[in-house]
Amino acid sequence: MGGQNPYIEAAKYTLPAKKYKIKFVREGQTIEVDPEKLPYGHDGLPGSILDISQGAHMGLDHACGGVCACSTCHVIVHEGLESCNEATDAELDQLDDAPGLTVKSRLGCQCVPDGTMDLVVEIPEWNKNYAKEAEH
Ligand code: FES
């Protein structure tokens, strides 16, 4: 799926100019993000945590295909949140429906790090999709 929701304000973001790392705490894996290889997946904003999670097969759920129309891609950015784009009102509205909301919560499909910091990200247990998708 992928693409942009035409009914909401477009998210503003800056793509990284250099490599940086995202540690997925529950999975115990650290991914090096290479800006030259973005996008990694095909859902969510290019360079978003969902996009990177897809490329690294972290299993972050994303029921709406990454267009800011659900809250299944809820992640908690424990470190590095300052380097991510600002959440739009549409993202904050969707986050209101996410279970276990914290002050560091974001929608993975809308949250794009600019690469100036390494991130520590938690995918809440209830947002894990354990089904393995075949490579396309
Ligand atoms: S996948 Fe639906 S809002 Fe992110």
Residues whose N, C-alpha, C, O or C-beta is under 5 A from the ligand:
A	BS01	FES	D61 H62 A63 C64 G65 G66 V67 C68 A69 C70 S71 T72 C73 L107 C109
